[in-house]
């Protein structure tokens, strides 16, 4: 826990440095494939420091995250020995079997929901590669879910400024559940209309 706290503080320190944008991109990339700290913490800090750039930061964060997710997919696909070492730091064998089952039953849903929620996204990017999931589906689900997450955070920062940081910290899990319900509802409606 002490190490995680030190990593968290180190990530936040980049908000006050000239290369904060580059650090945000790198963090988003790394978090999607192996690093434990989510990029939201730096996205919030940068967005609050310059609210007019909040959406630019969200775009940068989304791009880094999707590219990092692609790297995680590649690790699971081609370098399982290395990837499994990363993966099993976050889940145990039972957890892995559960994730595999989700992929077998709900491929795009599993990636999309994991991409938005606080679930460690790298678990799903690596497993997607291991399971040889359809890469196009993986890429679209990643892009939609990660962008939705980061642009929502930036929208709140842009609209409410520094006061939103406390709100996000306090209600992030509730906001995640609400968005997931809306996301699933949207897919159900689309599926219903495509059948019609």
Helices and strands as residue ranges (DSSP letters): H 2-13, G 14-16, H 20-31, H 40-49, G 51-53, H 54-78, H 80-87, H 93-116, H 121-130, H 135-160, H 163-195
